[in-house]
Amino acid sequence: MVHCFVKNGYYIVLDVNSGCVHQVDEVAFDMIQMYETHTPEEIKQAMLQKYADRPDVTEQELEETLQDIEALKDAGQLFSEDVFRDVAWDFKKRQSVVKALCLHVAHDCNLSCTYCFAGEGEYHGDRGLMSFEVGKRALDFLIENSGTRHNLEVDFFGGEPLMNWEVVKQLVAYGREQEKLHDKKFRFTLTTNGVLLNDEVMDFCNREMGNVVLSMDGRKEVNDRMRSSRNGKGSYDLIVPKFQEMVKRRGDQEYYMRGTYTHYNTDFVKDLLHMADLGFKELSIEPVVAPPEADYALTEEDLPVLLEQYDQLAIEMLKPHKEGRAFTFYHYLVDLAGGPCVVKRIAGCGVGTEYLAVTPNGDLYPCHQFAGEEKYRLGNVFEGITNEDARDEFKLCNIYAHPECNDCFARMYCSGGCAANAVHSTGSVTGVYELGCKLQRCRIENALMLQVALAEEKE
């Protein structure tokens, strides 16, 4: 399976199964699209007719191009076979290890974001803070269920995790103690809205957190429309200087700004550029997933504008790169040489198997977006996994479980999409969130175009 597309003047061919990306000229682009359905003679005659006004398009040149295409096919770099389909179903039989936990240290929040899937941090239940005892048991559970895996990940999440800051510090200290005892290495991450950031928090995070996720939606009017306090006051003026100081202190350590765009800011490129102008260089902005009746929900009518925005963003990203002012965009980060392993490409984030969320009372859920949904409660850190049927349902998460993925060129990059979005939009982990798929395909094309453009610059 190949996917041929033109983006920003580049003719690009993606061999889906091998992951090989080829930049070609217009003639080769046309020939590759005809290759599997026409004879070599038919292809040559079609090209001679189409490019009759081009003296460089000769029968000899076309023959050489056909030979190049055949050589790429023989090398497994074009029209390659899918050798992963049968292997994918064996994943269900594997004894999964747990490698990452999302610790909900606070089911409470000091903001009242309109679109929050967590219901103002409460996850539609009671407010609560995780005790050190529950968090300690969660880390023990992770170690006990991690097998021989050395590197483990823990994300301090909420609500707003800084509302339970003392427990966060205690759990980091406990984790560091356990590393030495069990030959493990914890990579801690903190996701925060920034309201409670201070010198102590910044210094601790820059010392102990492998990554920090800072929540902000962009321009002041956009951010404050959705991200306000419970009294309705916007958060922009409070958090921006704190985030700037945090990033300044962080130096070259990992962080990223994580925003959400809605029906009210479909021109979200302006928000990304605004964050870049504020000095933030590691950027992400996600489409809101909301009930269709919500006034801020994205609609099919928004789609043409959104696709154009992603195209515009890719072009904008080339400008600062050429001027030495590069910034990154999460969805455009693809590694063509050493990207994710095939298991991750096929099965995704490991939701419900390798990755679990833990609520303040220790309940286990497939990920943070399922917290509070009793159907998907997998067990508890004190008793382990008890809802094996639900866990096995998530073991089926792979690109071959979604019929819609069969003919999709982006499947090895999105890994079948987000299971939570699938469940909440279709009721099934094997469903697909169609609007999200359309956006993802556009993002992948632009990400590949950027790689081609940057590679061309280096030549």
TORKOL-4160 file (C-alpha; in steps of 0.2 Angstrom, whole numbers, padded with zeros to 4 digits, m for minus):
459
<pt num="1" X="0000" Y="0000" Z="0000"/>
<pt num="2" X="0007" Y="0017" Z="m0005"/>
<pt num="3" X="0000" Y="0034" Z="m0002"/>
<pt num="4" X="0004" Y="0048" Z="m0014"/>
<pt num="5" X="0001" Y="0066" Z="m0010"/>
<pt num="6" X="0007" Y="0084" Z="m0014"/>
<pt num="7" X="0010" Y="0096" Z="0000"/>
<pt num="8" X="0019" Y="0113" Z="m0001"/>
<pt num="9" X="0025" Y="0109" Z="m0018"/>
<pt num="10" X="0033" Y="0092" Z="m0013"/>
<pt num="11" X="0028" Y="0076" Z="m0022"/>
<pt num="12" X="0029" Y="0063" Z="m0008"/>
<pt num="13" X="0026" Y="0044" Z="m0009"/>
<pt num="14" X="0024" Y="0035" Z="0008"/>
<pt num="15" X="0026" Y="0016" Z="0008"/>
<pt num="16" X="0014" Y="0012" Z="0022"/>
<pt num="17" X="0020" Y="m0005" Z="0028"/>
<pt num="18" X="0038" Y="m0001" Z="0027"/>
<pt num="19" X="0037" Y="0017" Z="0033"/>
<pt num="20" X="0049" Y="0023" Z="0019"/>
<pt num="21" X="0046" Y="0040" Z="0012"/>
<pt num="22" X="0051" Y="0045" Z="m0005"/>
<pt num="23" X="0052" Y="0063" Z="m0012"/>
<pt num="24" X="0050" Y="0061" Z="m0031"/>
<pt num="25" X="0047" Y="0072" Z="m0046"/>
<pt num="26" X="0030" Y="0075" Z="m0054"/>
<pt num="27" X="0033" Y="0062" Z="m0068"/>
<pt num="28" X="0038" Y="0048" Z="m0056"/>
<pt num="29" X="0024" Y="0053" Z="m0044"/>
<pt num="30" X="0012" Y="0049" Z="m0058"/>
<pt num="31" X="0020" Y="0033" Z="m0063"/>
<pt num="32" X="0020" Y="0026" Z="m0046"/>
<pt num="33" X="0001" Y="0029" Z="m0045"/>
<pt num="34" X="m0001" Y="0019" Z="m0061"/>
<pt num="35" X="0012" Y="0006" Z="m0057"/>
<pt num="36" X="0000" Y="m0008" Z="m0050"/>
<pt num="37" X="m0014" Y="m0006" Z="m0062"/>
<pt num="38" X="m0005" Y="m0003" Z="m0079"/>
<pt num="39" X="0008" Y="m0012" Z="m0089"/>
<pt num="40" X="0025" Y="m0003" Z="m0091"/>
<pt num="41" X="0020" Y="0001" Z="m0109"/>
<pt num="42" X="0004" Y="0009" Z="m0104"/>
<pt num="43" X="0013" Y="0019" Z="m0091"/>
<pt num="44" X="0026" Y="0025" Z="m0103"/>
<pt num="45" X="0013" Y="0030" Z="m0116"/>
<pt num="46" X="0002" Y="0039" Z="m0104"/>
<pt num="47" X="0017" Y="0049" Z="m0098"/>
<pt num="48" X="0023" Y="0053" Z="m0115"/>
<pt num="49" X="0006" Y="0060" Z="m0119"/>
<pt num="50" X="0003" Y="0070" Z="m0103"/>
<pt num="51" X="0021" Y="0078" Z="m0104"/>
<pt num="52" X="0022" Y="0080" Z="m0123"/>
<pt num="53" X="0028" Y="0098" Z="m0121"/>
<pt num="54" X="0043" Y="0092" Z="m0110"/>
<pt num="55" X="0058" Y="0087" Z="m0120"/>
<pt num="56" X="0066" Y="0079" Z="m0104"/>
<pt num="57" X="0052" Y="0066" Z="m0103"/>
<pt num="58" X="0059" Y="0053" Z="m0115"/>
<pt num="59" X="0055" Y="0035" Z="m0117"/>
<pt num="60" X="0073" Y="0031" Z="m0111"/>
<pt num="61" X="0070" Y="0042" Z="m0095"/>
<pt num="62" X="0054" Y="0034" Z="m0092"/>
<pt num="63" X="0061" Y="0016" Z="m0094"/>
<pt num="64" X="0075" Y="0021" Z="m0081"/>
<pt num="65" X="0062" Y="0028" Z="m0069"/>
<pt num="66" X="0052" Y="0011" Z="m0071"/>
<pt num="67" X="0068" Y="0002" Z="m0066"/>
<pt num="68" X="0070" Y="0013" Z="m0051"/>
<pt num="69" X="0053" Y="0009" Z="m0045"/>
<pt num="70" X="0055" Y="m0009" Z="m0048"/>
<pt num="71" X="0072" Y="m0009" Z="m0038"/>
<pt num="72" X="0063" Y="0000" Z="m0023"/>
<pt num="73" X="0050" Y="m0013" Z="m0024"/>
<pt num="74" X="0062" Y="m0027" Z="m0023"/>
<pt num="75" X="0071" Y="m0019" Z="m0009"/>
<pt num="76" X="0055" Y="m0018" Z="0001"/>
<pt num="77" X="0054" Y="0001" Z="0001"/>
<pt num="78" X="0039" Y="0002" Z="m0011"/>
<pt num="79" X="0023" Y="m0008" Z="m0013"/>
<pt num="80" X="0029" Y="m0018" Z="0002"/>
<pt num="81" X="0019" Y="m0032" Z="0010"/>
<pt num="82" X="0010" Y="m0031" Z="0027"/>
<pt num="83" X="0020" Y="m0043" Z="0038"/>
<pt num="84" X="0012" Y="m0037" Z="0054"/>
<pt num="85" X="m0006" Y="m0042" Z="0053"/>
<pt num="86" X="m0004" Y="m0060" Z="0060"/>
<pt num="87" X="0008" Y="m0054" Z="0073"/>
<pt num="88" X="m0004" Y="m0041" Z="0080"/>
<pt num="89" X="m0017" Y="m0053" Z="0086"/>
<pt num="90" X="m0003" Y="m0062" Z="0096"/>
<pt num="91" X="m0002" Y="m0047" Z="0107"/>
<pt num="92" X="m0018" Y="m0052" Z="0116"/>
<pt num="93" X="m0009" Y="m0068" Z="0121"/>
<pt num="94" X="0006" Y="m0059" Z="0128"/>
<pt num="95" X="0008" Y="m0057" Z="0147"/>
<pt num="96" X="0008" Y="m0038" Z="0147"/>
<pt num="97" X="0019" Y="m0029" Z="0160"/>
<pt num="98" X="0014" Y="m0012" Z="0167"/>
<pt num="99" X="0026" Y="0002" Z="0162"/>
<pt num="100" X="0017" Y="0018" Z="0166"/>
<pt num="101" X="0005" Y="0025" Z="0178"/>
<pt num="102" X="m0005" Y="0041" Z="0178"/>
<pt num="103" X="m0007" Y="0046" Z="0196"/>
<pt num="104" X="m0023" Y="0056" Z="0200"/>
<pt num="105" X="m0016" Y="0064" Z="0215"/>
<pt num="106" X="m0030" Y="0077" Z="0216"/>
<pt num="107" X="m0048" Y="0075" Z="0211"/>
<pt num="108" X="m0050" Y="0094" Z="0213"/>
<pt num="109" X="m0045" Y="0109" Z="0203"/>
<pt num="110" X="m0043" Y="0128" Z="0206"/>
<pt num="111" X="m0049" Y="0132" Z="0188"/>
<pt num="112" X="m0066" Y="0128" Z="0181"/>
<pt num="113" X="m0062" Y="0125" Z="0162"/>
<pt num="114" X="m0077" Y="0124" Z="0152"/>
<pt num="115" X="m0072" Y="0109" Z="0141"/>
<pt num="116" X="m0064" Y="0098" Z="0155"/>
<pt num="117" X="m0067" Y="0080" Z="0153"/>
<pt num="118" X="m0063" Y="0078" Z="0172"/>
<pt num="119" X="m0078" Y="0089" Z="0177"/>
<pt num="120" X="m0068" Y="0102" Z="0186"/>
<pt num="121" X="m0056" Y="0089" Z="0192"/>
<pt num="122" X="m0069" Y="0079" Z="0201"/>
<pt num="123" X="m0071" Y="0066" Z="0187"/>
<pt num="124" X="m0090" Y="0068" Z="0190"/>
<pt num="125" X="m0088" Y="0061" Z="0208"/>
<pt num="126" X="m0082" Y="0067" Z="0225"/>
<pt num="127" X="m0067" Y="0079" Z="0227"/>
<pt num="128" X="m0052" Y="0070" Z="0235"/>
<pt num="129" X="m0034" Y="0070" Z="0237"/>
<pt num="130" X="m0023" Y="0055" Z="0236"/>
<pt num="131" X="m0015" Y="0050" Z="0252"/>
<pt num="132" X="0004" Y="0045" Z="0253"/>
<pt num="133" X="m0001" Y="0028" Z="0257"/>
<pt num="134" X="m0012" Y="0025" Z="0242"/>
<pt num="135" X="0002" Y="0033" Z="0231"/>
<pt num="136" X="0015" Y="0023" Z="0239"/>
<pt num="137" X="0005" Y="0007" Z="0235"/>
<pt num="138" X="0003" Y="0013" Z="0217"/>
<pt num="139" X="0022" Y="0014" Z="0215"/>
<pt num="140" X="0024" Y="m0003" Z="0223"/>
<pt num="141" X="0010" Y="m0010" Z="0211"/>
<pt num="142" X="0020" Y="m0003" Z="0196"/>
<pt num="143" X="0036" Y="m0011" Z="0202"/>
<pt num="144" X="0028" Y="m0028" Z="0205"/>
<pt num="145" X="0019" Y="m0028" Z="0188"/>
<pt num="146" X="0034" Y="m0021" Z="0178"/>
<pt num="147" X="0043" Y="m0038" Z="0175"/>
<pt num="148" X="0061" Y="m0035" Z="0169"/>
<pt num="149" X="0057" Y="m0018" Z="0162"/>
<pt num="150" X="0070" Y="m0005" Z="0169"/>
<pt num="151" X="0062" Y="0011" Z="0164"/>
<pt num="152" X="0045" Y="0016" Z="0172"/>
<pt num="153" X="0035" Y="0032" Z="0170"/>
<pt num="154" X="0024" Y="0041" Z="0182"/>
<pt num="155" X="0013" Y="0056" Z="0178"/>
<pt num="156" X="0007" Y="0067" Z="0192"/>
<pt num="157" X="m0010" Y="0072" Z="0186"/>
<pt num="158" X="m0027" Y="0079" Z="0192"/>
<pt num="159" X="m0038" Y="0089" Z="0193"/>
<pt num="160" X="m0023" Y="0100" Z="0198"/>
<pt num="161" X="m0009" Y="0090" Z="0206"/>
<pt num="162" X="m0001" Y="0105" Z="0214"/>
<pt num="163" X="m0016" Y="0105" Z="0226"/>
<pt num="164" X="m0008" Y="0090" Z="0233"/>
<pt num="165" X="0010" Y="0095" Z="0232"/>
<pt num="166" X="0017" Y="0088" Z="0248"/>
<pt num="167" X="0011" Y="0070" Z="0243"/>
<pt num="168" X="0019" Y="0073" Z="0226"/>
<pt num="169" X="0036" Y="0077" Z="0234"/>
<pt num="170" X="0034" Y="0062" Z="0246"/>
<pt num="171" X="0030" Y="0050" Z="0231"/>
<pt num="172" X="0045" Y="0056" Z="0221"/>
<pt num="173" X="0057" Y="0053" Z="0236"/>
<pt num="174" X="0049" Y="0036" Z="0239"/>
<pt num="175" X="0051" Y="0032" Z="0221"/>
<pt num="176" X="0070" Y="0036" Z="0221"/>
<pt num="177" X="0072" Y="0025" Z="0236"/>
<pt num="178" X="0064" Y="0010" Z="0227"/>
<pt num="179" X="0075" Y="0013" Z="0211"/>
<pt num="180" X="0090" Y="0007" Z="0221"/>
<pt num="181" X="0081" Y="m0008" Z="0228"/>
<pt num="182" X="0073" Y="m0015" Z="0213"/>
<pt num="183" X="0085" Y="m0009" Z="0199"/>
<pt num="184" X="0072" Y="0002" Z="0191"/>
<pt num="185" X="0072" Y="0020" Z="0185"/>
<pt num="186" X="0057" Y="0032" Z="0187"/>
<pt num="187" X="0054" Y="0046" Z="0175"/>
<pt num="188" X="0042" Y="0057" Z="0183"/>
<pt num="189" X="0031" Y="0070" Z="0174"/>
<pt num="190" X="0019" Y="0084" Z="0181"/>
<pt num="191" X="0004" Y="0091" Z="0172"/>
<pt num="192" X="m0001" Y="0108" Z="0179"/>
<pt num="193" X="m0012" Y="0123" Z="0175"/>
<pt num="194" X="0001" Y="0134" Z="0183"/>
<pt num="195" X="m0009" Y="0143" Z="0196"/>
<pt num="196" X="0001" Y="0137" Z="0211"/>
<pt num="197" X="0018" Y="0137" Z="0203"/>
<pt num="198" X="0031" Y="0145" Z="0214"/>
<pt num="199" X="0050" Y="0145" Z="0216"/>
<pt num="200" X="0050" Y="0129" Z="0227"/>
<pt num="201" X="0039" Y="0120" Z="0214"/>
<pt num="202" X="0049" Y="0125" Z="0199"/>
<pt num="203" X="0066" Y="0120" Z="0207"/>
<pt num="204" X="0059" Y="0104" Z="0213"/>
<pt num="205" X="0052" Y="0100" Z="0196"/>
<pt num="206" X="0067" Y="0105" Z="0187"/>
<pt num="207" X="0077" Y="0093" Z="0198"/>
<pt num="208" X="0066" Y="0078" Z="0198"/>
<pt num="209" X="0053" Y="0079" Z="0183"/>
<pt num="210" X="0058" Y="0072" Z="0167"/>
<pt num="211" X="0045" Y="0082" Z="0158"/>
<pt num="212" X="0033" Y="0096" Z="0163"/>
<pt num="213" X="0016" Y="0099" Z="0154"/>
<pt num="214" X="0010" Y="0117" Z="0155"/>
<pt num="215" X="m0008" Y="0119" Z="0151"/>
<pt num="216" X="m0013" Y="0135" Z="0141"/>
<pt num="217" X="m0023" Y="0138" Z="0126"/>
<pt num="218" X="m0015" Y="0153" Z="0118"/>
<pt num="219" X="m0021" Y="0171" Z="0116"/>
<pt num="220" X="m0028" Y="0179" Z="0131"/>
<pt num="221" X="m0046" Y="0180" Z="0125"/>
<pt num="222" X="m0045" Y="0162" Z="0119"/>
<pt num="223" X="m0037" Y="0155" Z="0135"/>
<pt num="224" X="m0048" Y="0165" Z="0147"/>
<pt num="225" X="m0064" Y="0160" Z="0138"/>
<pt num="226" X="m0062" Y="0142" Z="0142"/>
<pt num="227" X="m0049" Y="0142" Z="0156"/>
<pt num="228" X="m0056" Y="0152" Z="0171"/>
<pt num="229" X="m0057" Y="0151" Z="0189"/>
<pt num="230" X="m0073" Y="0146" Z="0198"/>
<pt num="231" X="m0077" Y="0165" Z="0200"/>
<pt num="232" X="m0076" Y="0167" Z="0181"/>
<pt num="233" X="m0059" Y="0176" Z="0181"/>
<pt num="234" X="m0047" Y="0171" Z="0167"/>
<pt num="235" X="m0031" Y="0163" Z="0171"/>
<pt num="236" X="m0020" Y="0170" Z="0157"/>
<pt num="237" X="m0012" Y="0185" Z="0166"/>
<pt num="238" X="m0008" Y="0174" Z="0181"/>
<pt num="239" X="0000" Y="0159" Z="0173"/>
<pt num="240" X="0010" Y="0167" Z="0158"/>
<pt num="241" X="0024" Y="0175" Z="0169"/>
<pt num="242" X="0025" Y="0159" Z="0179"/>
<pt num="243" X="0026" Y="0148" Z="0164"/>
<pt num="244" X="0039" Y="0159" Z="0157"/>
<pt num="245" X="0050" Y="0158" Z="0172"/>
<pt num="246" X="0047" Y="0139" Z="0173"/>
<pt num="247" X="0054" Y="0137" Z="0156"/>
<pt num="248" X="0068" Y="0149" Z="0158"/>
<pt num="249" X="0074" Y="0139" Z="0174"/>
<pt num="250" X="0071" Y="0123" Z="0165"/>
<pt num="251" X="0084" Y="0126" Z="0152"/>
<pt num="252" X="0086" Y="0112" Z="0140"/>
<pt num="253" X="0076" Y="0100" Z="0150"/>
<pt num="254" X="0059" Y="0093" Z="0142"/>
<pt num="255" X="0043" Y="0103" Z="0144"/>
<pt num="256" X="0028" Y="0107" Z="0132"/>
<pt num="257" X="0014" Y="0119" Z="0132"/>
<pt num="258" X="m0002" Y="0109" Z="0130"/>
<pt num="259" X="m0017" Y="0118" Z="0123"/>
<pt num="260" X="m0035" Y="0114" Z="0117"/>
<pt num="261" X="m0044" Y="0122" Z="0103"/>
<pt num="262" X="m0063" Y="0123" Z="0101"/>
<pt num="263" X="m0076" Y="0129" Z="0089"/>
<pt num="264" X="m0072" Y="0146" Z="0095"/>
<pt num="265" X="m0054" Y="0146" Z="0090"/>
<pt num="266" X="m0053" Y="0136" Z="0074"/>
<pt num="267" X="m0039" Y="0149" Z="0069"/>
<pt num="268" X="m0028" Y="0140" Z="0082"/>
<pt num="269" X="m0012" Y="0143" Z="0072"/>
<pt num="270" X="m0013" Y="0161" Z="0079"/>
<pt num="271" X="m0013" Y="0153" Z="0097"/>
<pt num="272" X="0002" Y="0142" Z="0093"/>
<pt num="273" X="0012" Y="0157" Z="0086"/>
<pt num="274" X="0007" Y="0168" Z="0101"/>
<pt num="275" X="0014" Y="0155" Z="0113"/>
<pt num="276" X="0030" Y="0154" Z="0102"/>
<pt num="277" X="0031" Y="0173" Z="0103"/>
<pt num="278" X="0030" Y="0172" Z="0122"/>
<pt num="279" X="0046" Y="0162" Z="0121"/>
<pt num="280" X="0038" Y="0144" Z="0122"/>
<pt num="281" X="0046" Y="0132" Z="0109"/>
<pt num="282" X="0039" Y="0115" Z="0113"/>
<pt num="283" X="0020" Y="0116" Z="0108"/>
<pt num="284" X="0005" Y="0106" Z="0107"/>
<pt num="285" X="m0013" Y="0110" Z="0104"/>
<pt num="286" X="m0027" Y="0097" Z="0103"/>
<pt num="287" X="m0044" Y="0097" Z="0096"/>
<pt num="288" X="m0057" Y="0097" Z="0109"/>
<pt num="289" X="m0068" Y="0081" Z="0111"/>
<pt num="290" X="m0085" Y="0086" Z="0117"/>
<pt num="291" X="m0103" Y="0081" Z="0117"/>
<pt num="292" X="m0110" Y="0087" Z="0100"/>
<pt num="293" X="m0123" Y="0098" Z="0109"/>
<pt num="294" X="m0109" Y="0108" Z="0117"/>
<pt num="295" X="m0108" Y="0126" Z="0109"/>
<pt num="296" X="m0089" Y="0124" Z="0109"/>
<pt num="297" X="m0089" Y="0107" Z="0100"/>
<pt num="298" X="m0080" Y="0105" Z="0084"/>
<pt num="299" X="m0091" Y="0101" Z="0069"/>
<pt num="300" X="m0090" Y="0094" Z="0051"/>
<pt num="301" X="m0092" Y="0112" Z="0045"/>
<pt num="302" X="m0076" Y="0117" Z="0055"/>
<pt num="303" X="m0066" Y="0104" Z="0046"/>
<pt num="304" X="m0060" Y="0113" Z="0030"/>
<pt num="305" X="m0054" Y="0128" Z="0041"/>
<pt num="306" X="m0045" Y="0116" Z="0053"/>
<pt num="307" X="m0036" Y="0106" Z="0038"/>
<pt num="308" X="m0031" Y="0123" Z="0031"/>
<pt num="309" X="m0024" Y="0128" Z="0048"/>
<pt num="310" X="m0013" Y="0112" Z="0049"/>
<pt num="311" X="m0006" Y="0116" Z="0032"/>
<pt num="312" X="m0003" Y="0134" Z="0037"/>
<pt num="313" X="0006" Y="0129" Z="0053"/>
<pt num="314" X="0018" Y="0117" Z="0043"/>
<pt num="315" X="0023" Y="0132" Z="0032"/>
<pt num="316" X="0025" Y="0143" Z="0046"/>
<pt num="317" X="0036" Y="0131" Z="0055"/>
<pt num="318" X="0048" Y="0131" Z="0040"/>
<pt num="319" X="0050" Y="0150" Z="0042"/>
<pt num="320" X="0057" Y="0151" Z="0059"/>
<pt num="321" X="0068" Y="0136" Z="0056"/>
<pt num="322" X="0076" Y="0145" Z="0041"/>
<pt num="323" X="0078" Y="0160" Z="0053"/>
<pt num="324" X="0085" Y="0150" Z="0067"/>
<pt num="325" X="0070" Y="0152" Z="0078"/>
<pt num="326" X="0063" Y="0134" Z="0077"/>
<pt num="327" X="0049" Y="0128" Z="0088"/>
<pt num="328" X="0041" Y="0111" Z="0088"/>
<pt num="329" X="0023" Y="0105" Z="0087"/>
<pt num="330" X="0019" Y="0088" Z="0095"/>
<pt num="331" X="0010" Y="0081" Z="0081"/>
<pt num="332" X="0023" Y="0085" Z="0068"/>
<pt num="333" X="0037" Y="0076" Z="0078"/>
<pt num="334" X="0040" Y="0060" Z="0067"/>
<pt num="335" X="0057" Y="0051" Z="0067"/>
<pt num="336" X="0059" Y="0042" Z="0050"/>
<pt num="337" X="0075" Y="0034" Z="0055"/>
<pt num="338" X="0072" Y="0028" Z="0072"/>
<pt num="339" X="0054" Y="0030" Z="0076"/>
<pt num="340" X="0043" Y="0019" Z="0088"/>
<pt num="341" X="0045" Y="0001" Z="0088"/>
<pt num="342" X="0032" Y="m0010" Z="0078"/>
<pt num="343" X="0023" Y="m0015" Z="0093"/>
<pt num="344" X="0019" Y="0003" Z="0098"/>
<pt num="345" X="0015" Y="0007" Z="0079"/>
<pt num="346" X="0002" Y="m0007" Z="0079"/>
<pt num="347" X="m0005" Y="m0006" Z="0097"/>
<pt num="348" X="m0002" Y="0012" Z="0102"/>
<pt num="349" X="0000" Y="0019" Z="0120"/>
<pt num="350" X="m0004" Y="0002" Z="0129"/>
<pt num="351" X="m0020" Y="0009" Z="0136"/>
<pt num="352" X="m0028" Y="m0003" Z="0149"/>
<pt num="353" X="m0013" Y="m0015" Z="0149"/>
<pt num="354" X="0004" Y="m0006" Z="0149"/>
<pt num="355" X="m0003" Y="0011" Z="0155"/>
<pt num="356" X="m0015" Y="0013" Z="0169"/>
<pt num="357" X="m0023" Y="0028" Z="0178"/>
<pt num="358" X="m0025" Y="0028" Z="0197"/>
<pt num="359" X="m0038" Y="0038" Z="0206"/>
<pt num="360" X="m0036" Y="0045" Z="0224"/>
<pt num="361" X="m0043" Y="0030" Z="0232"/>
<pt num="362" X="m0032" Y="0018" Z="0222"/>
<pt num="363" X="m0044" Y="0012" Z="0209"/>
<pt num="364" X="m0037" Y="0007" Z="0192"/>
<pt num="365" X="m0044" Y="0013" Z="0175"/>
<pt num="366" X="m0037" Y="0010" Z="0157"/>
<pt num="367" X="m0032" Y="0029" Z="0156"/>
<pt num="368" X="m0036" Y="0046" Z="0164"/>
<pt num="369" X="m0050" Y="0048" Z="0152"/>
<pt num="370" X="m0060" Y="0033" Z="0159"/>
<pt num="371" X="m0058" Y="0038" Z="0177"/>
<pt num="372" X="m0075" Y="0037" Z="0186"/>
<pt num="373" X="m0083" Y="0026" Z="0173"/>
<pt num="374" X="m0088" Y="0011" Z="0183"/>
<pt num="375" X="m0089" Y="m0001" Z="0168"/>
<pt num="376" X="m0070" Y="0002" Z="0165"/>
<pt num="377" X="m0064" Y="0001" Z="0183"/>
<pt num="378" X="m0051" Y="m0013" Z="0181"/>
<pt num="379" X="m0047" Y="m0015" Z="0200"/>
<pt num="380" X="m0037" Y="m0007" Z="0213"/>
<pt num="381" X="m0019" Y="m0005" Z="0218"/>
<pt num="382" X="m0022" Y="m0015" Z="0234"/>
<pt num="383" X="m0030" Y="m0030" Z="0225"/>
<pt num="384" X="m0023" Y="m0029" Z="0208"/>
<pt num="385" X="m0033" Y="m0031" Z="0191"/>
<pt num="386" X="m0050" Y="m0040" Z="0195"/>
<pt num="387" X="m0060" Y="m0034" Z="0179"/>
<pt num="388" X="m0050" Y="m0045" Z="0167"/>
<pt num="389" X="m0064" Y="m0044" Z="0154"/>
<pt num="390" X="m0062" Y="m0025" Z="0153"/>
<pt num="391" X="m0043" Y="m0027" Z="0152"/>
<pt num="392" X="m0044" Y="m0040" Z="0138"/>
<pt num="393" X="m0055" Y="m0028" Z="0129"/>
<pt num="394" X="m0041" Y="m0016" Z="0128"/>
<pt num="395" X="m0028" Y="m0029" Z="0124"/>
<pt num="396" X="m0038" Y="m0029" Z="0107"/>
<pt num="397" X="m0032" Y="m0011" Z="0104"/>
<pt num="398" X="m0022" Y="m0012" Z="0088"/>
<pt num="399" X="m0024" Y="m0005" Z="0070"/>
<pt num="400" X="m0031" Y="m0022" Z="0064"/>
<pt num="401" X="m0046" Y="m0021" Z="0076"/>
<pt num="402" X="m0053" Y="m0006" Z="0067"/>
<pt num="403" X="m0060" Y="m0010" Z="0050"/>
<pt num="404" X="m0058" Y="0008" Z="0045"/>
<pt num="405" X="m0039" Y="0007" Z="0047"/>
<pt num="406" X="m0037" Y="m0006" Z="0034"/>
<pt num="407" X="m0035" Y="0006" Z="0019"/>
<pt num="408" X="m0029" Y="0021" Z="0029"/>
<pt num="409" X="m0011" Y="0027" Z="0026"/>
<pt num="410" X="m0009" Y="0035" Z="0043"/>
<pt num="411" X="m0012" Y="0019" Z="0053"/>
<pt num="412" X="0006" Y="0016" Z="0057"/>
<pt num="413" X="0007" Y="0034" Z="0064"/>
<pt num="414" X="m0009" Y="0035" Z="0074"/>
<pt num="415" X="m0009" Y="0016" Z="0080"/>
<pt num="416" X="m0028" Y="0015" Z="0078"/>
<pt num="417" X="m0031" Y="0032" Z="0087"/>
<pt num="418" X="m0036" Y="0036" Z="0105"/>
<pt num="419" X="m0046" Y="0022" Z="0113"/>
<pt num="420" X="m0055" Y="0034" Z="0124"/>
<pt num="421" X="m0061" Y="0045" Z="0110"/>
<pt num="422" X="m0067" Y="0029" Z="0101"/>
<pt num="423" X="m0077" Y="0023" Z="0116"/>
<pt num="424" X="m0084" Y="0041" Z="0120"/>
<pt num="425" X="m0089" Y="0044" Z="0102"/>
<pt num="426" X="m0094" Y="0026" Z="0096"/>
<pt num="427" X="m0096" Y="0016" Z="0112"/>
<pt num="428" X="m0083" Y="0004" Z="0107"/>
<pt num="429" X="m0064" Y="0003" Z="0108"/>
<pt num="430" X="m0064" Y="m0004" Z="0091"/>
<pt num="431" X="m0073" Y="0011" Z="0084"/>
<pt num="432" X="m0065" Y="0027" Z="0077"/>
<pt num="433" X="m0068" Y="0045" Z="0080"/>
<pt num="434" X="m0070" Y="0050" Z="0062"/>
<pt num="435" X="m0067" Y="0069" Z="0064"/>
<pt num="436" X="m0051" Y="0065" Z="0074"/>
<pt num="437" X="m0046" Y="0053" Z="0060"/>
<pt num="438" X="m0048" Y="0066" Z="0047"/>
<pt num="439" X="m0037" Y="0078" Z="0057"/>
<pt num="440" X="m0024" Y="0065" Z="0060"/>
<pt num="441" X="m0022" Y="0061" Z="0042"/>
<pt num="442" X="m0019" Y="0079" Z="0038"/>
<pt num="443" X="m0006" Y="0081" Z="0052"/>
<pt num="444" X="0003" Y="0066" Z="0046"/>
<pt num="445" X="0005" Y="0072" Z="0028"/>
<pt num="446" X="0011" Y="0089" Z="0035"/>
<pt num="447" X="0023" Y="0080" Z="0047"/>
<pt num="448" X="0031" Y="0070" Z="0033"/>
<pt num="449" X="0032" Y="0086" Z="0022"/>
<pt num="450" X="0042" Y="0095" Z="0035"/>
<pt num="451" X="0054" Y="0080" Z="0036"/>
<pt num="452" X="0056" Y="0080" Z="0017"/>
<pt num="453" X="0059" Y="0099" Z="0017"/>
<pt num="454" X="0071" Y="0099" Z="0031"/>
<pt num="455" X="0081" Y="0085" Z="0023"/>
<pt num="456" X="0082" Y="0095" Z="0007"/>
<pt num="457" X="0089" Y="0110" Z="0017"/>
<pt num="458" X="0103" Y="0099" Z="0023"/>
<pt num="459" X="0108" Y="0093" Z="0006"/>
